[in-house]
Amino acid sequence: MSRERQLGDEKAAIHQTPIIRKFDFPVEKISKIVSSFEHTAILTTDGKLYVSGRKENTGFGSDLFKLTEYPQFKKNNTFIKEISSGYEYLTYLTKDNEIWMTGRHDQDENNENSHLLTKITTTNEISSFETLMCCAKAVVFLLNIESDYLSQDLGNLLEKGSLSDCKIQNIPVHKILIETRLGKDFVQVSNYLEENCTLKEIEHILKWIYSDSIIKNSKRTKEILSYFGIENPSKTKLLKNDLKKLLFDEESSDFKLVIKNDEEDEEEEEEDEKLPVHKFLLAARSGLFLDLFQNLDQNLNNVQDYSGKSLETLELLISFLYTDEIPITADTDQEFIKEEFEDIVDYYQLNPKIPLLDIFEKCSKK
């Protein structure tokens, strides 16, 4: 179903039933489609962008009944890596971390330039972006954290060997992290490394697994990682992207954090929420969790959280521990979460260098 101009089929009709569309580019190249009031945008895997819709929303200055590529982006060979849609506007994020917008949005208070494609910000003005989201008329940015706390904490975990559950060449390691990063069964990884690599080479591979660090000009390290399908180990944020796969993943988790439900309902008692987590990762990032897991009966597979923080706060905290990101959305009660974050660094004994409240405030910018 669609409103006028949304389908990009050179017609202004309103459709009440699904319509099959054929495009001038291979559909297998489509990576994302967003649509709202009377516009649609399609992003392809090679960073090209096609839009259709009302002139106020598209930035072309004329109504587009057919999906059309932006001439500005096409001329400059601009690679678009993310798109998002609000009610009457569209937002685009380039590979160079520029944000472009069209339509009626809060960045253009008088709507004087709503029909234009306008660059809003770049990395020189604000931290670099991982992705972006839109609500009614305000764009919500999910920011990267400039300091890589995640790599630092996991690198320290490798050095200490805390909560390791297996070994490679007598080096304590963590099975689920090895399998997640190299995409193969732990036994297969261990056998290959021990049979084909020196101890120093294994140490280099483990350093990359735990911290994304790769020895400069290390041809041998790249050859070993290539065997596991890692063709560009120097690419940034590979660790973060891999750990996102583990976030709240029921199947791979080895522990559950029980969040007490304080709301009392005489007719129906609500069950406590249980967040699936991974011991090694929480222990790497939080002194509280490290002490807890080291002193906990190993037969236990869950424990109650006694911080008194809300479920939403704890979900945001754990998201940060896994990814160095705090996913603020339009539904987040930002003032309430901000108050809860005031003492969260001390309570959970996070790395004291982590300015968690500052990070939250940056992620809350619209």
C-alpha positions as CSV (number, residue, x, y, z in Angstrom):
1,M,0.0,0.0,0.0
2,S,1.2,3.5,-0.7
3,R,0.3,7.2,-0.9
4,E,1.0,9.3,-3.9
5,R,4.6,9.3,-5.3
6,Q,5.8,6.7,-2.8
7,L,6.2,3.9,-5.3
8,G,8.5,5.7,-7.8
9,D,6.4,4.3,-10.7
10,E,5.7,7.6,-12.6
11,K,2.2,7.6,-11.2
12,A,0.5,9.7,-8.5
13,A,-2.1,7.1,-7.7
14,I,-2.9,5.9,-4.1
15,H,-2.6,2.1,-3.9
16,Q,-4.6,0.1,-1.3
17,T,-2.9,-3.2,-2.1
18,P,0.7,-4.3,-2.5
19,I,2.4,-3.6,-5.8
20,I,5.3,-5.4,-7.4
21,R,7.9,-3.0,-8.6
22,K,10.8,-3.4,-11.0
23,F,13.8,-1.2,-10.8
24,D,16.6,-0.1,-13.2
25,F,19.2,-1.6,-10.8
26,P,19.5,-5.2,-9.5
27,V,17.2,-5.7,-6.5
28,E,19.9,-7.8,-4.8
29,K,21.9,-4.6,-4.5
30,I,19.2,-3.0,-2.3
31,S,20.4,-2.7,1.3
32,K,17.7,-0.5,2.8
33,I,14.4,1.0,2.0
34,V,12.8,3.8,4.0
35,S,9.4,5.5,3.5
36,S,7.1,8.0,5.2
37,F,4.4,10.5,4.4
38,E,4.9,11.0,0.6
39,H,8.4,9.9,-0.2
40,T,10.6,6.8,-0.5
41,A,14.4,6.4,-0.5
42,I,16.3,3.3,-1.5
43,L,20.0,2.7,-0.6
44,T,22.1,0.1,-2.5
45,T,25.1,-1.9,-1.3
46,D,27.4,0.2,-3.4
47,G,26.4,3.4,-1.7
48,K,24.0,4.8,-4.3
49,L,20.8,6.5,-3.3
50,Y,17.4,6.7,-5.2
51,V,14.4,8.8,-4.1
52,S,10.9,9.5,-5.1
53,G,8.2,11.8,-3.7
54,R,7.1,15.4,-3.1
55,K,9.5,18.1,-3.8
56,E,9.4,19.4,-0.2
57,N,10.8,16.1,0.9
58,T,13.2,15.0,-1.8
59,G,15.4,18.0,-2.3
60,F,15.0,18.1,-6.1
61,G,12.6,21.1,-6.2
62,S,10.1,19.1,-8.2
63,D,7.9,16.2,-7.6
64,L,9.5,12.8,-8.4
65,F,7.2,10.1,-9.6
66,K,10.2,7.9,-10.6
67,L,13.0,6.8,-8.3
68,T,15.9,9.2,-9.1
69,E,19.5,9.4,-8.0
70,Y,20.7,12.7,-6.5
71,P,22.9,14.5,-9.0
72,Q,25.1,16.0,-6.2
73,F,25.9,12.6,-4.8
74,K,26.3,11.0,-8.3
75,K,28.6,13.8,-9.6
76,N,30.9,13.6,-6.6
77,N,30.8,9.8,-6.4
78,T,29.6,10.1,-2.8
79,F,29.1,6.8,-1.0
80,I,26.0,6.8,1.2
81,K,26.2,4.3,4.1
82,E,23.0,5.0,6.0
83,I,19.5,6.5,5.4
84,S,16.6,7.3,7.7
85,S,13.2,8.8,7.3
86,G,11.0,11.2,9.3
87,Y,7.4,12.1,8.7
88,E,8.2,14.8,6.1
89,Y,12.0,14.6,5.7
90,L,14.9,12.3,4.8
91,T,18.4,12.0,6.3
92,Y,21.5,10.7,4.6
93,L,24.9,9.7,6.2
94,T,27.9,9.6,3.8
95,K,31.0,7.4,4.2
96,D,32.9,10.6,5.1
97,N,30.4,11.1,8.0
98,E,28.6,14.0,6.5
99,I,24.9,14.3,7.3
100,W,22.6,15.6,4.6
101,M,18.9,16.3,5.0
102,T,15.8,17.4,3.0
103,G,12.3,18.2,4.0
104,R,10.6,19.7,7.1
105,H,12.9,19.1,10.1
106,D,14.1,20.9,13.2
107,Q,17.5,21.7,11.6
108,D,15.7,24.1,9.3
109,E,13.4,26.0,11.7
110,N,11.8,28.3,9.2
111,N,11.5,25.6,6.5
112,E,13.1,28.1,4.1
113,N,15.4,25.4,2.5
114,S,13.1,22.4,3.0
115,H,13.1,21.7,-0.8
116,L,16.9,21.6,-0.9
117,L,19.4,18.9,-0.2
118,T,21.4,20.5,2.7
119,K,24.5,19.4,4.5
120,I,23.9,19.6,8.2
121,T,27.1,18.6,9.9
122,T,30.5,16.8,9.5
123,T,32.9,15.0,11.7
124,N,34.7,18.3,12.3
125,E,31.7,19.6,14.2
126,I,30.6,16.6,16.1
127,S,31.8,13.0,16.8
128,S,31.7,10.5,14.0
129,F,28.5,8.6,13.4
130,E,27.8,4.9,13.3
131,T,24.2,5.2,12.3
132,L,21.2,7.6,12.6
133,M,17.5,7.4,13.3
134,C,14.6,9.8,12.8
135,C,11.5,10.6,14.8
136,A,8.7,13.1,13.9
137,K,10.9,16.1,13.0
138,A,14.1,15.5,14.8
139,V,17.0,13.3,13.8
140,V,18.6,11.1,16.5
141,F,22.3,10.3,16.1
142,L,23.9,7.1,17.5
143,L,27.5,8.3,17.9
144,N,30.8,6.5,17.9
145,I,32.9,6.9,21.0
146,E,36.2,8.6,20.2
147,S,38.2,6.5,22.6
148,D,38.2,2.8,22.1
149,Y,37.4,1.6,25.6
150,L,36.1,-1.7,24.3
151,S,39.5,-2.7,22.8
152,Q,41.4,-1.5,25.9
153,D,39.2,-3.5,28.3
154,L,39.2,-6.7,26.2
155,G,43.0,-6.4,25.7
156,N,43.4,-6.3,29.5
157,L,41.2,-9.3,29.8
158,L,43.5,-11.3,27.5
159,E,46.6,-10.3,29.5
160,K,45.0,-11.3,32.8
161,G,43.2,-14.4,31.5
162,S,40.3,-13.8,33.8
163,L,37.3,-16.2,33.5
164,S,38.9,-18.0,30.6
165,D,37.3,-21.3,29.7
166,C,39.9,-22.9,27.4
167,K,43.5,-22.5,26.2
168,I,45.5,-22.1,23.0
169,Q,49.1,-23.0,23.4
170,N,48.7,-22.7,27.1
171,I,47.3,-19.1,26.7
172,P,44.0,-18.7,28.6
173,V,41.3,-17.5,26.1
174,H,37.5,-17.3,25.9
175,K,35.8,-19.8,23.5
176,I,32.8,-17.7,22.4
177,L,34.9,-14.7,21.5
178,I,37.3,-16.8,19.5
179,E,34.5,-18.5,17.6
180,T,32.6,-15.2,17.0
181,R,35.6,-13.3,15.7
182,L,37.0,-16.1,13.4
183,G,33.7,-17.7,12.4
184,K,34.9,-21.2,13.0
185,D,34.6,-23.9,15.7
186,F,37.0,-23.4,18.6
187,V,38.6,-26.9,18.1
188,Q,39.2,-26.1,14.5
189,V,40.8,-22.8,15.3
190,S,42.9,-24.2,18.1
191,N,44.2,-27.1,16.0
192,Y,45.1,-24.9,13.0
193,L,46.9,-22.3,15.1
194,E,48.9,-24.8,17.2
195,E,49.9,-26.9,14.1
196,N,50.8,-24.0,11.7
197,C,51.8,-21.0,13.8
198,T,54.6,-20.1,16.2
199,L,53.8,-18.9,19.7
200,K,54.5,-15.3,18.7
201,E,52.2,-15.6,15.7
202,I,49.4,-17.0,17.9
203,E,49.9,-14.1,20.3
204,H,49.6,-11.6,17.4
205,I,46.3,-13.3,16.3
206,L,44.9,-13.3,19.8
207,K,45.8,-9.6,20.1
208,W,43.8,-8.9,17.0
209,I,40.9,-11.0,18.3
210,Y,40.7,-9.2,21.6
211,S,41.5,-5.6,20.6
212,D,41.5,-5.3,16.7
213,S,45.2,-4.4,17.0
214,I,47.4,-5.7,14.2
215,I,51.2,-5.6,14.2
216,K,52.3,-3.1,11.6
217,N,53.5,-4.6,8.3
218,S,52.7,-8.1,9.7
219,K,52.3,-10.1,6.4
220,R,52.2,-13.4,8.3
221,T,49.4,-12.2,10.6
222,K,47.3,-11.2,7.7
223,E,47.9,-14.5,5.9
224,I,46.7,-16.4,9.0
225,L,43.6,-14.2,9.4
226,S,42.9,-14.6,5.6
227,Y,42.7,-18.4,6.2
228,F,39.7,-17.6,8.5
229,G,38.1,-15.4,6.0
230,I,39.3,-12.1,7.5
231,E,40.6,-10.2,4.3
232,N,40.9,-6.7,5.8
233,P,41.9,-7.0,9.5
234,S,43.0,-3.4,9.6
235,K,39.5,-2.2,9.0
236,T,38.2,-0.3,12.0
237,K,35.3,-1.4,14.2
238,L,35.5,-5.1,13.3
239,L,35.6,-6.0,17.0
240,K,32.6,-3.8,17.8
241,N,30.5,-5.2,14.9
242,D,31.3,-8.8,15.9
243,L,30.3,-8.2,19.5
244,K,27.0,-6.7,18.4
245,K,26.2,-10.3,17.3
246,L,26.4,-11.4,20.9
247,L,24.3,-8.6,22.4
248,F,21.3,-10.1,24.2
249,D,21.8,-13.3,22.2
250,E,20.0,-16.1,24.1
251,E,21.7,-19.0,22.3
252,S,25.3,-18.0,22.9
253,S,25.0,-16.4,26.3
254,D,26.3,-18.3,29.4
255,F,24.5,-16.2,32.1
256,K,21.4,-14.3,32.8
257,L,21.1,-11.0,34.8
258,V,17.8,-11.0,36.6
259,I,16.1,-7.6,36.8
260,K,13.6,-7.4,39.7
261,N,10.2,-6.2,38.7
262,D,9.1,-3.8,41.4
263,E,5.6,-3.1,40.0
264,E,3.0,-4.9,42.1
265,D,-0.2,-6.1,40.5
266,E,-2.6,-7.9,42.8
267,E,-4.3,-9.7,40.0
268,E,-1.3,-10.7,38.0
269,E,2.3,-10.9,39.3
270,E,4.8,-9.9,36.6
271,E,7.8,-12.1,36.0
272,D,11.3,-10.7,36.6
273,E,13.1,-9.8,33.4
274,K,16.2,-11.8,32.5
275,L,18.9,-10.3,30.3
276,P,21.1,-12.9,28.5
277,V,24.8,-11.9,28.9
278,H,28.3,-13.2,28.5
279,K,30.5,-13.5,31.6
280,F,33.8,-12.7,30.0
281,L,32.6,-9.5,28.4
282,L,30.9,-8.1,31.4
283,A,33.9,-9.1,33.6
284,A,36.3,-7.3,31.1
285,R,34.4,-4.0,31.4
286,S,33.0,-3.9,34.9
287,G,34.9,-4.5,38.2
288,L,31.6,-5.3,39.9
289,F,30.8,-8.1,37.4
290,L,34.4,-9.3,37.5
291,D,34.3,-9.7,41.3
292,L,30.8,-11.2,41.1
293,F,31.7,-13.9,38.5
294,Q,35.0,-14.8,40.2
295,N,33.3,-15.4,43.6
296,L,30.0,-16.8,42.3
297,D,29.2,-20.5,42.6
298,Q,30.1,-21.7,39.1
299,N,27.0,-23.9,39.0
300,L,24.7,-20.8,39.1
301,N,23.6,-19.5,35.7
302,N,21.8,-16.3,36.8
303,V,22.0,-13.7,39.5
304,Q,19.8,-10.7,40.5
305,D,21.0,-7.2,39.8
306,Y,20.9,-5.2,43.0
307,S,21.6,-1.7,41.5
308,G,18.0,-0.6,41.7
309,K,18.3,0.7,38.1
310,S,15.5,0.3,35.6
311,L,15.4,-2.3,32.9
312,E,15.8,0.3,30.3
313,T,18.9,1.7,32.0
314,L,20.5,-1.7,32.4
315,E,19.8,-2.6,28.7
316,L,21.5,0.7,27.7
317,L,24.4,0.0,30.0
318,I,24.9,-3.6,28.7
319,S,24.6,-2.3,25.1
320,F,27.4,0.1,25.9
321,L,29.6,-2.6,27.5
322,Y,29.2,-4.7,24.3
323,T,29.6,-1.9,21.7
324,D,30.9,1.4,23.2
325,E,27.6,2.8,22.0
326,I,24.4,4.0,23.8
327,P,21.4,3.6,21.5
328,I,19.2,6.6,22.3
329,T,15.9,6.6,20.5
330,A,12.8,8.8,20.3
331,D,11.2,6.5,22.9
332,T,14.0,6.9,25.5
333,D,13.1,8.8,28.6
334,Q,16.3,10.7,28.4
335,E,16.0,12.8,31.6
336,F,15.2,9.7,33.7
337,I,18.1,7.7,32.2
338,K,20.5,10.6,32.6
339,E,19.7,10.7,36.3
340,E,20.3,7.0,36.6
341,F,23.6,7.3,34.8
342,E,24.9,9.8,37.3
343,D,26.4,7.1,39.6
344,I,26.4,4.1,37.3
345,V,30.2,4.3,36.6
346,D,31.0,4.1,40.3
347,Y,28.4,1.4,41.1
348,Y,29.5,-1.0,38.3
349,Q,33.2,-0.1,38.7
350,L,33.6,0.8,35.1
351,N,36.9,2.0,33.7
352,P,37.2,5.3,35.5
353,K,38.4,6.9,32.3
354,I,35.0,6.3,30.7
355,P,32.9,9.6,30.8
356,L,29.6,7.7,30.5
357,L,27.4,10.6,31.3
358,D,29.2,12.8,28.7
359,I,28.7,9.9,26.2
360,F,25.0,9.7,27.0
361,E,24.6,13.4,26.5
362,K,26.3,13.3,23.1
363,C,24.1,10.4,22.0
364,S,21.1,12.4,23.1
365,K,21.8,15.3,20.7
366,K,19.1,15.9,18.1
